[in-house]
Amino acid sequence: MTASPSSPARTQVSPTIGVLALQGDVREHVVALTAEGAAAVTVRRAAELAAVDGLVLPGGESTTMEKLLRAFDLFEPLRRRIAEGLPVYGSCAGMILLADRVEGATADQATLGGIDMTVRRNAFGRQVDSFEQDLLAPALGAGPDDPPLRAVFIRAPWVERAGEGVEVLARTRAPGDEGDGRIVAVRYGRLLATAFHPEIGGETRVHRLFVTMVRDATAVPRTHDRSS
């Protein structure tokens, strides 16, 4: 699903949004961001990071991504920019990197942090347990009268606990779950995270929300309040 030529995303000023190009579905995120009116670029260096209005952290393997961020001298610059209010969207491993706390982390694993939540790694199982599910998520443009949001889960995390001020955008169920289901999409100020991969299969509604978030953030001066 893409924006129509007359949609607001195509008539407003295009923000420059980077996609961290160290691992994961980089091209697919670039395509989705472009479809929703952003000027999408890849980011591998600190100078490239400094030039963007927002950033996407794609899926991959969270511990490997941390090591690559450090190898490319991006870990601390990105952590600082998040604290200063840079809008960031993390999918799957990107969600883990944005979490303040991680269940099932390796002994030396660190995150960029920013979202007051606890995320469980590989919560839905191993690679062979990957699955797809239609989600009802009004905040993501998938309300009762809209087409459902098709979510692809690949060795996906889920949110064990969301702190005060964290907006839950979507839930799903693993086999045998009871109650309201597992939290798989959240927003916290200028930070957005999903446990699933919306970029797979051409779904762009999550990217549409993120482009709007970045556009709104660039309309006001940056602050040092990460939850502003």
MDAnalysis code that builds the backbone (N, CA, C; Angstrom):
import MDAnalysis as mda
import numpy as np

u = mda.Universe.empty(684, n_residues=228, atom_resindex=np.repeat(np.arange(228), 3), trajectory=True)
u.add_TopologyAttr("name", ["N", "CA", "C"] * 228)
u.add_TopologyAttr("resid", np.arange(1, 229))
u.add_TopologyAttr("resname", ["MET", "THR", "ALA", "SER", "PRO", "SER", "SER", "PRO", "ALA", "ARG", "THR", "GLN", "VAL", "SER", "PRO", "THR", "ILE", "GLY", "VAL", "LEU", "ALA", "LEU", "GLN", "GLY", "ASP", "VAL", "ARG", "GLU", "HIS", "VAL", "VAL", "ALA", "LEU", "THR", "ALA", "GLU", "GLY", "ALA", "ALA", "ALA", "VAL", "THR", "VAL", "ARG", "ARG", "ALA", "ALA", "GLU", "LEU", "ALA", "ALA", "VAL", "ASP", "GLY", "LEU", "VAL", "LEU", "PRO", "GLY", "GLY", "GLU", "SER", "THR", "THR", "MET", "GLU", "LYS", "LEU", "LEU", "ARG", "ALA", "PHE", "ASP", "LEU", "PHE", "GLU", "PRO", "LEU", "ARG", "ARG", "ARG", "ILE", "ALA", "GLU", "GLY", "LEU", "PRO", "VAL", "TYR", "GLY", "SER", "CYS", "ALA", "GLY", "MET", "ILE", "LEU", "LEU", "ALA", "ASP", "ARG", "VAL", "GLU", "GLY", "ALA", "THR", "ALA", "ASP", "GLN", "ALA", "THR", "LEU", "GLY", "GLY", "ILE", "ASP", "MET", "THR", "VAL", "ARG", "ARG", "ASN", "ALA", "PHE", "GLY", "ARG", "GLN", "VAL", "ASP", "SER", "PHE", "GLU", "GLN", "ASP", "LEU", "LEU", "ALA", "PRO", "ALA", "LEU", "GLY", "ALA", "GLY", "PRO", "ASP", "ASP", "PRO", "PRO", "LEU", "ARG", "ALA", "VAL", "PHE", "ILE", "ARG", "ALA", "PRO", "TRP", "VAL", "GLU", "ARG", "ALA", "GLY", "GLU", "GLY", "VAL", "GLU", "VAL", "LEU", "ALA", "ARG", "THR", "ARG", "ALA", "PRO", "GLY", "ASP", "GLU", "GLY", "ASP", "GLY", "ARG", "ILE", "VAL", "ALA", "VAL", "ARG", "TYR", "GLY", "ARG", "LEU", "LEU", "ALA", "THR", "ALA", "PHE", "HIS", "PRO", "GLU", "ILE", "GLY", "GLY", "GLU", "THR", "ARG", "VAL", "HIS", "ARG", "LEU", "PHE", "VAL", "THR", "MET", "VAL", "ARG", "ASP", "ALA", "THR", "ALA", "VAL", "PRO", "ARG", "THR", "HIS", "ASP", "ARG", "SER", "SER"])
u.atoms.positions = np.array([
    [0.847, -1.184, 0.000],
    [0.000, 0.000, 0.000],
    [0.885, 1.237, 0.000],
    [0.638, 2.180, -0.907],
    [1.448, 3.385, -1.012],
    [0.560, 4.604, -0.998],
    [1.153, 5.762, -0.751],
    [0.402, 7.008, -0.741],
    [-0.021, 7.364, -2.156],
    [-1.187, 7.976, -2.295],
    [-1.647, 8.419, -3.600],
    [-0.936, 9.703, -3.977],
    [-0.924, 10.047, -5.269],
    [-0.216, 11.256, -5.693],
    [-0.729, 12.518, -5.026],
    [-1.995, 12.522, -4.576],
    [-2.556, 13.722, -3.967],
    [-2.454, 13.735, -2.454],
    [-1.799, 12.715, -1.873],
    [-1.728, 12.636, -0.426],
    [-0.836, 13.733, 0.127],
    [-1.033, 14.129, 1.439],
    [-0.198, 15.171, 2.046],
    [1.275, 14.842, 2.020],
    [1.614, 13.528, 2.091],
    [3.025, 13.140, 2.111],
    [3.749, 13.591, 0.858],
    [3.004, 13.799, -0.250],
    [3.655, 14.167, -1.502],
    [3.624, 15.675, -1.759],
    [2.872, 16.431, -0.969],
    [2.758, 17.851, -1.223],
    [3.533, 18.687, -0.208],
    [3.944, 18.110, 0.909],
    [4.689, 18.825, 1.920],
    [6.185, 18.674, 1.668],
    [6.962, 19.458, 2.413],
    [8.411, 19.396, 2.286],
    [8.893, 17.998, 2.667],
    [9.780, 17.444, 1.873],
    [10.276, 16.091, 2.113],
    [11.391, 16.103, 3.148],
    [11.212, 15.422, 4.283],
    [12.317, 15.312, 5.234],
    [13.358, 14.324, 4.714],
    [14.583, 14.495, 5.152],
    [15.641, 13.553, 4.798],
    [15.733, 12.506, 5.889],
    [15.445, 11.265, 5.531],
    [15.439, 10.172, 6.499],
    [16.475, 9.139, 6.088],
    [17.349, 8.809, 7.010],
    [18.379, 7.824, 6.747],
    [17.933, 6.422, 7.108],
    [18.502, 5.449, 6.454],
    [18.335, 4.045, 6.811],
    [19.715, 3.508, 7.160],
    [19.887, 3.028, 8.370],
    [21.169, 2.482, 8.775],
    [21.513, 1.312, 7.862],
    [22.598, 1.432, 7.128],
    [22.913, 0.474, 6.058],
    [24.050, -0.457, 6.456],
    [23.929, -1.082, 7.625],
    [24.937, -2.015, 8.091],
    [24.456, -3.456, 8.028],
    [23.128, -3.645, 8.070],
    [22.539, -4.978, 8.078],
    [21.039, -4.832, 7.861],
    [20.391, -5.845, 7.302],
    [18.944, -5.839, 7.217],
    [18.393, -5.372, 5.877],
    [17.061, -5.122, 5.864],
    [16.331, -4.783, 4.640],
    [16.476, -3.300, 4.296],
    [17.667, -2.896, 3.966],
    [17.937, -1.474, 3.717],
    [17.147, -0.978, 2.503],
    [17.247, -1.667, 1.394],
    [16.594, -1.229, 0.156],
    [15.085, -1.139, 0.348],
    [14.499, -2.126, 1.016],
    [13.052, -2.148, 1.210],
    [12.586, -0.954, 2.042],
    [13.351, -0.580, 3.064],
    [12.997, 0.597, 3.859],
    [13.117, 1.874, 3.035],
    [14.144, 1.959, 2.210],
    [14.316, 3.125, 1.331],
    [13.118, 3.261, 0.401],
    [12.685, 2.159, -0.176],
    [11.526, 2.184, -1.079],
    [10.276, 2.640, -0.349],
    [10.036, 2.111, 0.861],
    [8.840, 2.474, 1.626],
    [8.861, 3.943, 2.035],
    [9.997, 4.444, 2.462],
    [10.107, 5.854, 2.853],
    [9.888, 6.769, 1.654],
    [10.467, 6.406, 0.523],
    [10.300, 7.207, -0.685],
    [8.836, 7.239, -1.110],
    [8.150, 6.110, -0.997],
    [6.736, 6.039, -1.368],
    [5.888, 6.964, -0.506],
    [6.352, 7.237, 0.716],
    [5.596, 8.092, 1.635],
    [6.121, 9.524, 1.688],
    [6.925, 9.903, 0.700],
    [7.279, 11.310, 0.531],
    [8.574, 11.766, 1.148],
    [9.387, 10.843, 1.668],
    [10.664, 11.230, 2.266],
    [11.783, 11.179, 1.235],
    [12.826, 11.946, 1.485],
    [14.074, 11.804, 0.741],
    [14.920, 10.802, 1.513],
    [14.962, 9.569, 1.044],
    [15.606, 8.488, 1.785],
    [17.061, 8.324, 1.355],
    [17.950, 8.188, 2.341],
    [19.373, 8.011, 2.083],
    [19.899, 6.903, 2.989],
    [21.019, 6.311, 2.614],
    [21.651, 5.306, 3.462],
    [22.665, 5.973, 4.379],
    [22.850, 5.377, 5.557],
    [23.756, 5.938, 6.558],
    [24.742, 4.862, 7.006],
    [26.023, 5.152, 6.827],
    [27.093, 4.268, 7.301],
    [28.161, 5.024, 8.084],
    [28.141, 6.336, 8.027],
    [29.183, 7.148, 8.654],
    [28.559, 8.209, 9.542],
    [29.353, 8.695, 10.491],
    [28.856, 9.711, 11.421],
    [28.458, 10.987, 10.685],
    [29.191, 11.354, 9.636],
    [28.854, 12.561, 8.883],
    [27.504, 12.409, 8.192],
    [27.203, 11.193, 7.720],
    [25.903, 10.941, 7.093],
    [24.796, 10.986, 8.133],
    [25.068, 10.465, 9.321],
    [24.096, 10.521, 10.410],
    [23.775, 11.958, 10.783],
    [24.786, 12.805, 10.809],
    [24.589, 14.199, 11.200],
    [23.712, 14.964, 10.229],
    [23.545, 14.452, 9.006],
    [22.832, 15.192, 7.958],
    [21.365, 14.816, 7.834],
    [20.890, 13.836, 8.620],
    [19.514, 13.371, 8.437],
    [18.584, 13.966, 9.497],
    [17.286, 14.012, 9.134],
    [16.251, 14.493, 10.048],
    [15.639, 13.362, 10.866],
    [15.824, 12.136, 10.425],
    [15.310, 10.955, 11.116],
    [16.079, 9.745, 10.631],
    [15.916, 8.618, 11.334],
    [16.696, 7.427, 11.008],
    [15.862, 6.175, 11.229],
    [16.026, 5.199, 10.322],
    [15.421, 3.880, 10.475],
    [16.505, 2.882, 10.846],
    [16.245, 2.103, 11.898],
    [17.106, 0.985, 12.273],
    [16.427, -0.287, 11.781],
    [16.923, -0.916, 10.726],
    [16.248, -2.091, 10.163],
    [16.466, -3.325, 11.019],
    [15.798, -4.408, 10.615],
    [15.990, -5.669, 11.309],
    [17.366, -6.251, 11.042],
    [17.633, -7.349, 11.701],
    [18.928, -8.007, 11.608],
    [19.152, -8.802, 12.877],
    [20.346, -8.778, 13.399],
    [20.664, -9.440, 14.664],
    [21.199, -8.369, 15.603],
    [20.534, -8.187, 16.732],
    [20.792, -7.000, 17.559],
    [22.221, -6.926, 18.089],
    [22.806, -8.051, 18.489],
    [24.175, -7.990, 19.005],
    [25.160, -7.689, 17.877],
    [24.906, -8.241, 16.700],
    [25.761, -7.944, 15.550],
    [25.637, -6.475, 15.162],
    [24.412, -5.956, 15.186],
    [24.216, -4.552, 14.835],
    [24.931, -3.641, 15.821],
    [24.906, -3.993, 17.102],
    [25.646, -3.188, 18.087],
    [27.139, -3.174, 17.751],
    [27.692, -4.341, 17.431],
    [29.119, -4.420, 17.108],
    [29.444, -3.615, 15.851],
    [28.564, -3.681, 14.858],
    [28.794, -2.918, 13.629],
    [28.691, -1.416, 13.891],
    [27.737, -1.002, 14.709],
    [27.635, 0.421, 15.062],
    [28.929, 0.908, 15.705],
    [29.506, 0.093, 16.575],
    [30.763, 0.486, 17.221],
    [31.914, 0.465, 16.220],
    [31.936, -0.526, 15.342],
    [33.016, -0.628, 14.361],
    [33.020, 0.560, 13.411],
    [31.839, 1.090, 13.094],
    [31.724, 2.234, 12.189],
    [31.673, 3.565, 12.945],
    [31.987, 3.532, 14.246],
    [32.015, 4.738, 15.089],
    [30.680, 5.487, 15.046],
    [29.590, 4.712, 15.084],
    [28.262, 5.305, 15.051],
    [27.498, 5.145, 16.368],
    [27.943, 4.253, 17.237],
    [27.153, 3.927, 18.430],
    [26.940, 5.150, 19.314],
    [28.014, 5.787, 19.745],
    [27.879, 6.942, 20.649],
    [27.263, 8.153, 19.957],
    [27.649, 8.484, 18.704],
    [26.971, 9.598, 18.030],
    [25.463, 9.377, 17.897],
    [25.055, 8.144, 17.596],
    [23.627, 7.877, 17.457],
    [22.932, 7.940, 18.810],
    [23.567, 7.405, 19.829],
    [22.976, 7.486, 21.178],
    [22.780, 8.947, 21.584],
    [23.746, 9.799, 21.277],
    [23.606, 11.222, 21.607],
    [22.463, 11.865, 20.835],
    [22.372, 11.570, 19.549],
    [21.312, 12.182, 18.742],
    [19.924, 11.718, 19.191],
    [19.802, 10.477, 19.607],
    [18.527, 10.013, 20.149],
    [18.173, 10.803, 21.402],
    [19.140, 10.990, 22.291],
    [18.905, 11.758, 23.517],
    [18.540, 13.210, 23.209],
    [19.034, 13.737, 22.100],
    [18.751, 15.118, 21.705],
    [17.425, 15.263, 20.970],
    [16.754, 14.142, 20.668],
    [15.438, 14.217, 20.058],
    [15.345, 13.779, 18.616],
    [16.364, 13.083, 18.082],
    [16.284, 12.588, 16.711],
    [15.156, 11.571, 16.593],
    [14.229, 11.741, 15.657],
    [13.216, 10.711, 15.439],
    [13.867, 9.447, 14.879],
    [13.552, 8.310, 15.483],
    [14.117, 7.034, 15.047],
    [13.010, 5.988, 15.033],
    [12.998, 5.178, 13.987],
    [12.097, 4.028, 13.900],
    [12.935, 2.767, 13.858],
    [12.668, 1.831, 14.754],
    [13.373, 0.560, 14.782],
    [12.432, -0.596, 14.556],
    [12.765, -1.478, 13.597],
    [11.963, -2.676, 13.357],
    [12.750, -3.911, 13.773],
    [12.090, -4.816, 14.489],
    [12.663, -6.083, 14.937],
    [13.943, -5.845, 15.761],
    [15.125, -6.108, 15.218],
    [16.354, -5.834, 15.961],
    [16.462, -4.357, 16.311],
    [15.918, -3.489, 15.442],
    [15.904, -2.060, 15.749],
    [15.095, -1.741, 16.983],
    [13.988, -2.491, 17.202],
    [13.220, -2.327, 18.430],
    [14.065, -2.668, 19.653],
    [14.840, -3.746, 19.561],
    [15.707, -4.139, 20.682],
    [16.729, -3.049, 20.969],
    [17.313, -2.479, 19.916],
    [18.319, -1.436, 20.107],
    [17.742, -0.184, 20.766],
    [16.452, 0.076, 20.573],
    [15.834, 1.270, 21.162],
    [15.315, 1.038, 22.572],
    [15.320, -0.202, 23.038],
    [14.788, -0.518, 24.365],
    [15.780, -0.133, 25.456],
    [15.243, 0.373, 26.559],
    [16.103, 0.650, 27.709],
    [16.538, -0.630, 28.414],
    [15.723, -1.697, 28.304],
    [16.022, -2.955, 28.996],
    [15.693, -4.127, 28.069],
    [16.524, -5.190, 28.145],
    [16.351, -6.355, 27.271],
    [16.404, -7.633, 28.099],
    [15.361, -8.450, 27.971],
    [15.358, -9.794, 28.549],
    [15.991, -10.751, 27.537],
    [16.843, -11.650, 28.031],
    [17.509, -12.585, 27.142],
    [18.711, -11.998, 26.446],
    [19.212, -10.865, 26.936],
    [20.394, -10.239, 26.337],
    [21.639, -11.048, 26.657],
    [22.636, -10.939, 25.791],
    [23.928, -11.533, 26.100],
    [24.570, -10.728, 27.230],
    [25.589, -11.312, 27.848],
    [26.181, -10.707, 29.042],
    [26.725, -9.310, 28.785],
    [27.257, -9.077, 27.595],
    [27.889, -7.793, 27.299],
    [27.059, -6.929, 26.354],
    [25.808, -7.294, 26.118],
    [24.995, -6.563, 25.146],
    [24.554, -5.210, 25.689],
    [24.712, -4.184, 24.881],
    [24.250, -2.841, 25.223],
    [23.280, -2.377, 24.144],
    [22.391, -1.460, 24.517],
    [21.452, -0.897, 23.554],
    [21.664, 0.606, 23.451],
    [21.101, 1.171, 22.408],
    [21.101, 2.622, 22.274],
    [20.152, 3.237, 23.289],
    [19.074, 2.529, 23.581],
    [18.085, 3.015, 24.534],
    [17.243, 4.142, 23.966],
    [16.358, 4.644, 24.804],
    [15.492, 5.741, 24.403],
    [14.039, 5.496, 24.723],
    [13.580, 4.236, 24.607],
    [12.198, 3.904, 24.914],
    [12.147, 3.180, 26.254],
    [11.317, 3.686, 27.150],
    [11.169, 3.103, 28.478],
    [10.353, 1.815, 28.364],
    [11.032, 0.759, 27.984],
    [10.366, -0.541, 27.835],
    [11.369, -1.660, 28.046],
    [10.834, -2.833, 28.361],
    [11.621, -4.059, 28.429],
    [11.214, -4.941, 27.271],
    [12.175, -5.333, 26.449],
    [11.923, -6.148, 25.263],
    [12.554, -7.517, 25.470],
    [11.839, -8.559, 25.052],
    [12.391, -9.919, 25.099],
    [12.890, -10.320, 23.713],
    [14.160, -10.681, 23.634],
    [14.743, -11.122, 22.358],
    [14.181, -12.473, 21.934],
    [14.026, -12.670, 20.612],
    [13.594, -13.952, 20.044],
    [12.362, -14.502, 20.770],
    [11.451, -13.603, 21.133],
    [10.327, -13.981, 21.988],
    [9.375, -14.957, 21.309],
    [9.188, -14.814, 19.996],
    [8.252, -15.664, 19.282],
    [8.888, -16.967, 18.792],
    [10.165, -17.169, 19.088],
    [10.808, -18.411, 18.691],
    [11.950, -18.200, 17.707],
    [12.432, -19.290, 17.158],
    [13.576, -19.277, 16.261],
    [13.134, -18.958, 14.835],
    [14.100, -18.974, 13.910],
    [13.825, -18.635, 12.513],
    [12.694, -19.492, 11.928],
    [12.664, -20.770, 12.308],
    [11.645, -21.673, 11.769],
    [10.249, -21.339, 12.299],
    [10.177, -20.542, 13.360],
    [8.893, -20.158, 13.936],
    [8.377, -18.834, 13.380],
    [9.030, -18.306, 12.364],
    [8.592, -17.051, 11.751],
    [7.170, -17.205, 11.205],
    [6.400, -16.103, 11.247],
    [5.007, -16.180, 10.813],
    [4.522, -14.803, 10.385],
    [3.354, -14.771, 9.745],
    [2.701, -13.533, 9.357],
    [1.333, -13.475, 10.021],
    [0.876, -12.239, 10.304],
    [-0.428, -12.082, 10.924],
    [-0.989, -10.715, 10.568],
    [-2.302, -10.641, 10.378],
    [-2.977, -9.363, 10.151],
    [-3.234, -8.691, 11.486],
    [-2.876, -7.409, 11.595],
    [-3.027, -6.665, 12.835],
    [-4.085, -5.582, 12.698],
    [-4.852, -5.393, 13.766],
    [-5.723, -4.235, 13.893],
    [-4.942, -3.184, 14.663],
    [-4.665, -2.058, 14.008],
    [-3.808, -1.032, 14.607],
    [-4.246, 0.336, 14.113],
    [-5.288, 0.920, 14.730],
    [-5.826, 2.208, 14.254],
    [-4.783, 3.308, 14.156],
    [-3.844, 3.366, 15.111],
    [-2.825, 4.420, 15.089],
    [-1.881, 4.282, 13.909],
    [-1.866, 3.098, 13.304],
    [-1.013, 2.845, 12.141],
    [-1.822, 2.833, 10.849],
    [-3.053, 3.337, 10.892],
    [-3.878, 3.391, 9.703],
    [-4.551, 2.082, 9.368],
    [-4.674, 1.198, 10.361],
    [-5.303, -0.110, 10.153],
    [-6.429, -0.283, 11.163],
    [-7.417, 0.608, 11.086],
    [-8.564, 0.545, 11.976],
    [-9.590, -0.457, 11.495],
    [-10.747, -0.537, 12.197],
    [-11.783, -1.521, 11.841],
    [-12.297, -1.391, 10.410],
    [-12.280, -0.185, 9.851],
    [-12.788, 0.031, 8.498],
    [-11.693, 0.066, 7.440],
    [-10.454, -0.229, 7.843],
    [-9.314, -0.209, 6.926],
    [-8.843, -1.630, 6.643],
    [-8.080, -1.819, 5.578],
    [-7.435, -3.117, 5.386],
    [-6.515, -3.416, 6.562],
    [-6.454, -4.657, 7.033],
    [-5.559, -4.975, 8.151],
    [-4.110, -4.771, 7.764],
    [-3.289, -4.554, 8.765],
    [-1.855, -4.376, 8.539],
    [-1.201, -5.753, 8.575],
    [-0.619, -6.158, 7.460],
    [0.030, -7.461, 7.380],
    [1.421, -7.360, 7.991],
    [1.644, -8.104, 9.064],
    [2.905, -8.033, 9.803],
    [3.677, -9.331, 9.646],
    [4.968, -9.210, 9.354],
    [5.853, -10.360, 9.188],
    [6.792, -10.405, 10.392],
    [6.772, -11.524, 11.114],
    [7.585, -11.702, 12.312],
    [8.673, -12.731, 12.027],
    [9.943, -12.310, 12.156],
    [11.083, -13.183, 11.899],
    [12.010, -13.138, 13.108],
    [12.059, -14.209, 13.869],
    [12.837, -14.232, 15.124],
    [12.549, -12.960, 15.926],
    [11.288, -12.666, 16.057],
    [10.875, -11.344, 16.525],
    [10.886, -11.228, 18.045],
    [11.132, -10.009, 18.536],
    [10.964, -9.731, 19.957],
    [9.503, -9.390, 20.259],
    [9.189, -9.206, 21.516],
    [7.958, -8.529, 21.917],
    [8.266, -7.664, 23.117],
    [7.372, -6.769, 23.455],
    [7.562, -5.875, 24.597],
    [6.967, -6.533, 25.832],
    [7.823, -6.840, 26.789],
    [7.370, -7.436, 28.045],
    [6.673, -6.407, 28.925],
    [7.279, -5.232, 29.026],
    [6.715, -4.176, 29.872],
    [6.967, -2.829, 29.202],
    [5.918, -2.027, 29.136],
    [6.030, -0.678, 28.585],
    [5.862, 0.321, 29.717],
    [6.768, 1.281, 29.786],
    [6.737, 2.263, 30.851],
    [5.658, 3.314, 30.650],
    [5.521, 4.158, 31.651],
    [4.543, 5.239, 31.592],
    [4.894, 6.171, 30.439],
    [3.921, 6.526, 29.650],
    [4.145, 7.414, 28.519],
    [4.421, 6.703, 27.222],
    [4.608, 5.378, 27.266],
    [4.818, 4.608, 26.045],
    [3.448, 4.227, 25.475],
    [3.172, 4.652, 24.256],
    [1.895, 4.369, 23.608],
    [1.966, 3.018, 22.893],
    [1.067, 2.124, 23.247],
    [0.991, 0.813, 22.595],
    [0.168, 0.973, 21.318],
    [0.759, 0.642, 20.173],
    [0.112, 0.815, 18.878],
    [-0.495, -0.466, 18.333],
    [0.057, -1.621, 18.706],
    [-0.458, -2.883, 18.172],
    [-0.061, -4.037, 19.082],
    [-0.924, -5.046, 19.086],
    [-0.672, -6.290, 19.822],
    [-0.965, -7.471, 18.903],
    [-0.345, -8.593, 19.216],
    [-0.657, -9.840, 18.531],
    [-0.589, -10.957, 19.545],
    [-0.884, -12.169, 19.121],
    [-0.853, -13.319, 20.017],
    [0.068, -14.394, 19.474],
    [0.859, -14.960, 20.375],
    [1.568, -16.190, 20.048],
    [0.630, -17.349, 20.369],
    [0.854, -18.527, 19.788],
    [-0.020, -19.657, 20.072],
    [-0.127, -19.909, 21.577],
    [-1.366, -19.992, 22.062],
    [-1.595, -20.276, 23.473],
    [-1.656, -19.064, 24.366],
    [-1.377, -17.867, 23.830],
    [-1.441, -16.667, 24.654],
    [-2.883, -16.377, 25.067],
    [-3.011, -15.826, 26.245],
    [-4.313, -15.405, 26.743],
    [-4.315, -13.891, 26.905],
    [-5.483, -13.330, 27.180],
    [-5.567, -11.909, 27.463],
    [-5.483, -11.049, 26.225],
    [-4.858, -9.878, 26.370],
    [-4.844, -8.891, 25.305],
    [-3.797, -9.151, 24.232],
    [-2.937, -10.121, 24.433],
    [-1.903, -10.410, 23.450],
    [-0.607, -9.679, 23.756],
    [0.368, -9.887, 22.919],
    [1.708, -9.327, 23.120],
    [1.850, -7.975, 22.421],
    [2.565, -7.068, 23.056],
    [2.794, -5.743, 22.480],
    [3.856, -5.858, 21.395],
    [3.522, -5.409, 20.178],
    [4.451, -5.544, 19.054],
    [4.702, -4.232, 18.313],
    [4.118, -3.145, 18.783],
    [4.404, -1.836, 18.190],
    [4.156, -0.768, 19.243],
    [5.095, 0.172, 19.361],
    [4.985, 1.230, 20.363],
    [5.506, 2.546, 19.793],
    [5.069, 3.615, 20.444],
    [5.604, 4.949, 20.165],
    [5.909, 5.622, 21.489],
    [7.047, 6.302, 21.534],
    [7.448, 7.032, 22.734],
    [8.048, 8.358, 22.288],
    [7.223, 9.396, 22.275],
    [7.696, 10.681, 21.790],
    [8.090, 10.592, 20.327],
    [9.356, 10.840, 20.025],
    [9.853, 10.809, 18.652],
    [10.427, 9.455, 18.253],
    [10.203, 8.457, 19.074],
    [10.727, 7.122, 18.798],
    [9.577, 6.166, 18.504],
    [9.766, 5.324, 17.480],
    [8.763, 4.374, 17.026],
    [9.447, 3.020, 16.890],
    [8.752, 1.945, 17.283],
    [9.356, 0.619, 17.187],
    [8.291, -0.429, 16.904],
    [8.653, -1.391, 16.044],
    [7.784, -2.533, 15.778],
    [8.589, -3.813, 15.888],
    [7.940, -4.877, 16.355],
    [8.586, -6.183, 16.415],
    [8.598, -6.857, 15.060],
    [7.800, -6.363, 14.138],
    [7.638, -6.978, 12.827],
    [8.295, -6.138, 11.737],
    [8.273, -6.677, 10.520],
    [8.913, -6.064, 9.355],
    [7.837, -5.543, 8.399],
    [7.417, -4.296, 8.506],
    [6.402, -3.796, 7.578],
    [6.930, -3.597, 6.165],
    [8.241, -3.486, 6.032],
    [8.821, -3.224, 4.713],
    [8.719, -4.430, 3.782],
    [8.500, -5.618, 4.351],
    [8.374, -6.822, 3.537],
    [6.963, -6.888, 2.963],
    [6.863, -6.979, 1.667],
    [5.558, -7.092, 1.029],
    [4.938, -5.778, 0.625],
    [5.665, -4.673, 0.781],
    [5.169, -3.391, 0.291],
    [4.247, -2.639, 1.227],
    [4.118, -3.048, 2.479],
    [3.309, -2.313, 3.459],
    [4.047, -1.042, 3.863],
    [3.391, 0.135, 3.754],
    [4.083, 1.399, 4.043],
    [3.403, 2.245, 5.115],
    [2.351, 1.748, 5.761],
    [1.642, 2.603, 6.716],
    [2.458, 2.937, 7.956],
    [3.312, 2.038, 8.398],
    [4.208, 2.365, 9.515],
    [5.175, 3.463, 9.092],
    [5.713, 3.355, 7.888],
    [6.621, 4.374, 7.375],
    [5.895, 5.711, 7.193],
    [4.623, 5.657, 6.823],
    [3.836, 6.877, 6.680],
    [3.762, 7.626, 8.013],
    [3.500, 6.878, 9.090],
    [3.475, 7.502, 10.417],
    [4.843, 8.077, 10.758],
    [5.910, 7.318, 10.461],
    [7.236, 7.807, 10.819],
    [7.613, 9.055, 10.027],
    [7.291, 9.093, 8.752],
    [7.570, 10.302, 7.959],
    [6.832, 11.498, 8.559],
    [5.594, 11.302, 8.988],
    [4.853, 12.378, 9.644],
    [5.528, 12.810, 10.933],
    [6.009, 11.849, 11.721],
    [6.723, 12.173, 12.956],
    [7.966, 13.002, 12.677],
    [8.718, 12.614, 11.653],
    [9.942, 13.348, 11.313],
    [9.592, 14.745, 10.818],
    [8.582, 14.844, 9.979],
    [8.173, 16.146, 9.464],
    [7.734, 17.068, 10.619],
    [6.985, 16.526, 11.563],
    [6.556, 17.325, 12.712],
    [7.746, 17.762, 13.560],
    [8.729, 16.868, 13.711],
    [9.902, 17.195, 14.525],
    [10.751, 18.278, 13.883],
    [10.836, 18.270, 12.561],
    [11.656, 19.280, 11.890],
    [10.969, 20.640, 11.851],
    [9.685, 20.684, 12.200],
    [8.949, 21.951, 12.194],
    [9.179, 22.757, 13.457],
    [9.790, 22.132, 14.481],
    [10.061, 22.822, 15.754],
    [11.515, 22.622, 16.113],
    [12.109, 23.518, 16.916],
    [13.514, 23.355, 17.301],
    [13.720, 22.076, 18.071],
    [14.886, 21.405, 17.877],
    [15.215, 20.219, 18.650],
    [15.435, 20.591, 20.103],
    [15.074, 19.681, 21.008],
    [15.345, 19.863, 22.431],
    [16.183, 18.680, 22.895],
    [16.572, 18.738, 24.143],
    [17.331, 17.625, 24.723],
    [16.427, 16.681, 25.480],
    [15.128, 16.802, 25.293],
    [14.167, 15.915, 25.928],
    [13.791, 14.840, 24.950],
    [14.231, 13.606, 25.171],
    [14.015, 12.535, 24.209],
    [12.538, 12.203, 24.059],
    [11.700, 12.525, 25.043],
    [10.285, 12.169, 24.979],
    [9.415, 13.334, 24.567],
    [10.040, 14.431, 24.053],
    [9.257, 15.594, 23.652],
    [8.510, 15.317, 22.381],
])
